[in-house]
């Protein structure tokens, strides 16, 4: 039975695409399937569902069933490959895959220790160019906020207890005529300091305007009336300081507003402007170049004659920009080892990302090219499904390369496992604080690897999505995150770590409110 045979009929639209991943039957769409260039129907070894496929056992260096696969790689897999010097490990499929958590930690450390390719450790950029960067230094207030006492409401600034004699804003110390209220705009925002307000006097004032000296409160327009004698009466009790924003209420000059590493969001730009900044010192965006590999890829039109559409080229650049990267170019290399070697060694990017070619097929050139160029393999395979054959390398230049599998969802797994934490470190941002949420429905796990499963958040918990095979994007297109499913699976109600997708993730960073 193929993966398609296991899909329910009639799944249509986002809500209907939330069909759960059944825990009691075979996991839809080959949760343990290999994520290399070729893919197809799940091939079973005829044992129970927990044993995995025979191809999975070979990938993990185990030749005698699930017990050996869970226990670890064979001696031959753990020996020469693990003892090899950096940069010399063969792309044979016999290496030991890194645990998912370990691979992410390696990516974080690699970014922190990287030698930046961009000139200078930090850039001072105008506010209109700082969006999406990380602060290179803490944001400290350059002024009190507000910088003077201001009115929080449209109304009347009053001095002392009422009733009050209404005065002109332009002659606040002189009583006005007693034949009713004058047509006076009062004290407006942006005007300089007004004359002191005598005890028992009132003057009209606008929201944001500077409070005149000696004023003790603001009475809102809707809570006041003026009698025929020109006296202002409050309809509610007035307490000292009412509806006045005192100087320094939000912060004092020198207060630390945000820590270094904070993402510059639109709200941060507003705060910086209010605090007196014209420019911000930020970490340069990591520069990324994307190399799309494969002779079988089309850039337009319908698939035909064994050719398929390139889904990763259109997807990766905007995804990486949403992670704070500056994408220099997306280049299509094909299956040409010399062209790949030239593209990698000639790139000026802080991070090169390749798609496909990370397995050991006849035209999978990434490993041979990395060996040829003296690169050091930091992660060579990750115990995660989909996306097992992803890799992370440090190039001879000191820059980095992330090799993504060619299957689209497997590539997304590689982005979130290796590229995203590496880019955060290169950009000077702290790792995202993990969080967990309960499952609404059970989800089947891989026998010994972590699974990343597209989910959506609902009030009743995380809902796993169908169409989660390594070559599929339908599930992730409807998702707002990926649940990190441990080996063996998870039951309804169990809390799992969630990887938010960048366009649904909230702003992160330390709270100083």
N, C-alpha and C positions, 0 to 999 in steps of 0.2 A: 504494500500500500504506500503510495507516495504521500509527500507532505500535503499536496493539494487535496488528496482524498480525505485527509483528516480535517479539512476546513468545513465548518457548517455552511449550508446554503444560505444565500440571501443576505450576507453581511454587506451593509450599505450605509454610508454616512458615518460621521464620527461616533455618535452614540451607539450605533449598531456595531461599530468596529471595536467596541469595548468588550466583546465576547471574552469570557475568562479563559485562561489557559488551564485546561482540565488537569487536576492533580491525580486523578485516578486512572487516567488513560495515557497513552503515549503522548509525549509533549509535542505540540504542533510545531511543524516546520523545523524539525531536526535541531533541537537545542544543543546537541553535541557534535553537530556536523562540522567537517573541516571547512575552514574559511579561505582556502586558497583560490587560485584563478578559476579552476573548474568546480562546478557544483551541480547537484542533481538530487535524485530521490535519496532519502535516508537508507543506508544499507545496514541491516541488522546482522548480528553474529548468531542469532537464534537463541540467545540466552535471555534472562530476564532483563527488564528495562534498566536496572541499575548497573549493568555491566558495561555499557557503552559499546561502541562499534569496534570491530577488529582494527580498523584504521586508526581510531583513537588510541588503542592500546599500542600500536606500533609507534605513533607519535610520541607516546610517553615512555618508550623504551621497554614496554612490558609485553612478553610474548605468551603468557600463560594465564590469561583471563583477568577478571576484575580485581582479584586480590592482589596480584602483582602490580597492576596499574595503580591501585590506591597506595600500596606500600612505597612506591617510588620507582625511579628509573633503574634499568638494569645496570650491572657493573660496567658494561661496555659503554653505556650512555653517560654514566656519571664519571667515567675515568678520563679518557683522552680529551674529550670536548671541554670538560670542566677545568682540566689542568692546563689547557692551552693558554698561551700568552695573549694579552689584549690585542684584538684586531686579527687574530689568526683562527678564530673559531669557524669551522666550516658550516655552510648553510646546508647541512645534510638532513635536517629534521630529527637528528638523534640527540640534540642538546636537551638540557633540562629546562623546561619553561619556568619562568619566575612566577611565584604567587602574585595574584593581582595587587594586593596591598603593597607588596615589596616593590613591584614595578613602578607604581605611582610614587612611592617614596624615593626611588632612584631618580625619577624624572624631576622631582622637586629639588633634590640635592644637586643634580646636574645643572639646573638653571641657576641656582645660587652661586655655584662656583665657576660659571661660564665667563670666559673673557669676552666682553662685549665687542661686537663688530662695529656698532655705531660709534661715531666720534663723540667723546666726552661722556662722563658718567651721568650728567643730568642736563636738562635744557630748561631755560626760562622762556616760556611761551605765553603769548597774549591769551586772555581768557577765551576768545573765540576760536582758539586752536587747541585748547587743553582738554576738550571733551574726550572721554574714553581712555585717557592716560592715568597713570598712578602718580600720586604726590611723592616727590623725592625727599621732602622734608615735611615736618608737621606744619599744619595750617594754624598759625597763631593770629589772634585778632590784632589789627593795627589801630583800632579805635574802640571806645566803648560802644555797645549796641543796646539801645539807641545812644547816640552821642550827646543827647540833651533830653530833658523831660519833654514828652510829647503827649498829645491828646489821643486817646484810643478810640474816641467817638466824635461824631459831629454833635455839637451842643453848645454849652456855655461854660467857660472857665469862671469859677467863682472864688471869692476870698472870704473866709469866715462863715458863720452861720447865716442863713437866709431869714427873711427875703432879702434879695439883693437889688441894688439900683443898677439898671442896665446902662452901660457906657459904650461909647464908640471905640472901636479897635484902634482908631488913629488918635484918639484923645482919651485914653483909658483913665486918666486922672480927673477928667472934667465931666460933671453930670450933664446929661442931655436934656432936651426939652421933655416935658411930661405929657405930651399929647399923643401917646401911643408909641409903638416900636419904630425905630428908624430902619430904613433900607440900608443895611450895612453887611458886607460879606464877612466881617469880623477878621480874626487872625487866620491867615491861610498858610498851608504847608509851603515851605520854601522861603518864607519871610524871616528876617532877622529878629533879634530879641525885641519884644514889645516893652512898653513902659510898665513899671510895677503896678499891680492891681491893688488898690486900697481895700481895706477891710470893709465888707458889706457891699462890694461892687461885683458886677458880672460883665463879661464881654463874650460875644459870639466867637466860636473857635471851630476849625475844621479838623477832621481826622488827620493825624500826622503833623499838625502844626505845633510849633514850639509853645510850651506853657509859659505864660508871663510870670515874672517874679512875683512872689507873695500869693499866687493862686494856690488854693488848698484842695480843689476837686474839680471835676467836670460833671455837669448835669446834662444828660442826654436830651436832645431836642424833644423827643417824644415823651419825656418825663417832666417837662417844664411848661409853664404858661406865664404870660405877662399880663398884668392887670392894667387897667386904664391909667393908673398913675405911673406907669413905667417901671414897675417892680417885678422882678422874676421870682416865681414861686416854684418849688420842687414838689412833685406829686408823690415822691417816695423819700425815705430817709437818705440823707447825704452824709457819707462818712469821709474823713480826710483821706486823700489819695485816690478817691474813686475815679475810675476810668482815666487814670494817668499812667502812662508807661514811663517809669522813672529811668533816668540815665543809668546805663549799665545793667538793665534788667536781664538782657539775654547773655551778655558777656562783658568783661572788662578788658581793656587794652592789655595784650600779652597773654590772655587766656588761650589755652590750647583747644582748638575747635575740632580738629581731626588729626589722626596720626599719619606719619609717613606710610606710604603704601596704600592709602585709601584711593578708591577709584573716583575719578572726577566725573560726576554725574551732572545733569542739568541743575539739580538742587545745590550741588557743591559749587557750581559756578555762581549761582545766585548768592550763596553764603559768602563766597570769597569777595564778590563785588561789594556786598553790604559791609564787609569787614575791612574794606579799603584797598583791595588788591586790583591792580591792572593786569598783572601777569602772574603765573604760577611756575614754580620750579618742579618739573616733572621728569620722570624716567622716560627715556625714549621708547617709543613703541618697538617691540621686537619685530624685526623685518623677516618676512617669510616668503619663500619661493616654492611654488607647487609644481611638481613634475608628474604629469599623468602618463603612465606607461601602458603599452598595449596596442598592437596593430589591429585589434578587433573592434576598436572604438569608433563610433560615428559622432560627429558634433551637431548633426541636424538630420531631420527626416526620420523615417521609420526603419526599424531593424530589418535587415535582409541579408540573405546569402551568408549566414553565419556571423554577420556583423551586428553589434549591439550599440545602443546609445551610451555615451559617456554620462553617467549620473553624477560622478564625483567632481568633475571639473566645474560645473555650475554650482555645486553645493559647497565645496570646501572654502573658496575665497570669502564669501559672505559669512560663513560660520567662523572662520579664523578672525575676520574683522570684528565680529561680535565678541570675541575673546580678547580684544585689544591689540591685535597684530596689525602691522602694516604689510599688506600683501603686495610684493613687488611685481609678481607676474605669475600666471598660470601657463605652463609650457607643456605641449604634448610631444613626448619623446618617441613613443612607439616602443618596439622591442629591439632596441639598438644599444648594445653594451657600450660601444665607443661613444655614442652620443650621450648616454647616461653618465659615463665617466667625465666627459667634458663639461656637462651641465653641473654636476656636483662640485667638481674642483674649481670651476669658474664662477660659482655663485658667490655673491657678496651678502647673502642673507644670513641672519643670525640662526635661522632654522630652515632647513630644506625638508620638504615633505614629499615623499613619493607615494604613488598609489599602485598597488599590485607588484608582482615580481619578488615577493618576500619569501616564497616557498622554494622548492628545489626542482621545479620543472625545467624543461630544456630552454625556455626563453625567460626564466626568472633570473635576472641579472643583478639584483641588488646586492646579494651577499658577495658574489665574485668581484663586483666593482668596489665594494667597501674594503675587501682584502687587498685589492690592487692599489688602492689609494692610501693604505696605512691607517684606516679608521679603527677606532676601538669600539667594539660592541659592548654596550652597557646593559642592554636588555635584548635578548635574542629569543623571542617567544614568551608569551604570557599565558598562564593557566586560567584563561577566561574564554567563554563562548558567547557570542561569536568573536572572532578577532584573534584567535590563537597565534597566528604567525606574524604578529606585529613586532617591530624592533625599534630600538633607540641606539644611536651610535654617536660617538664624538669623533668628528672629522679631524684630519691632521691640522687643519687651520684653527682648531679649538672651538669651532662652531658645532652645531648639532644637526642630525638627520633623524627624522621619525619615518619609518617605513610602515605604511598602512596596507593592510590586505586589500585586494581588489574588489571584493564583494562590498556593496554599499553599507549595509548595517555593520558588517565587520569593521569597515573603515571608521564609522561613527564610534564604535567601541574603542578603536585605537586613538581617535581624537580625544576622547574623554579619559582614557587610561594614561596616555603618555603625553600627547601634545598639549592638552589644557593645563595640567600641573606644571609642565616645563615652561610654557608661555607665561603663566602667572609669576613664576620665579624670575624669568628674564625681564619681566615688566616691573619688578620690584614689589609685587603684591603678595600678601600672605596667602598660604593655602586656604581654600574655602573651608569653612567650618562644617564638618559633616552633620547631617541630621537624619533622623529615622522617622518612619511613618508606618502604621499598621497596614497589613494587606486586607483587602476585602475578600479576596478569593485565594485559594491555594494555588501555588505555582510549582511545577516540577523543576527539579534541579538537575545539573549534570552530575554524573557519578563522583567526580573528584575535582572538577574545575568550578570556578565562579561563573555564574551566568549574569549577563546584563540584559534585562527585559524591559521593553518600553511599557510605560504605565501612564495613567492619568490619575490626578488627585480627585477624589470625590469625598463628600461629607462622611461617608461610611468607610473610607479607607482607599488604599491604592488599588486600582483596577488594572491587572495585567492585560495587555493587548495581544490579539492574534497578529498574524503576518509579521512574525518576528524572526524569520529565517535570515541567515547571513546575507543573502542576496536581495532582501526585501527592504523597501522604504515605506510601505503603506502604514505599518504600525508606528514607526517613529514620526511620521508626518502628522499623526493624530495625537502624539504623546506630548506630555510636558516634562517628562523625566525618564530616567532609567533606574529601575530597582536593582540593587546588588543582591543577587540570590546566591546563598552559600551552596556548596556541594550538598546534594541530597534533597534540595528543595526547601520550601517553606509553606507553612499552613496558614489558613485564614486567621487573622488577628495577630500574627507574628510581625514584629517591627523589623523593617529592613532599611538599610542606608539607601538614600535616594540621591542620584546625580541629576541636578536640575539642568535642563537645556538652557543655553545662554540667553535666549530671548524670553524665558519664563523665570529665570533666577532673580531673586531680590538682590538689592545692593548689599554688599557685605562690608565688613570692617568693624573695628572696635567702636562701641557706643560711648559717647561722652555727654549724653544729655542728662 
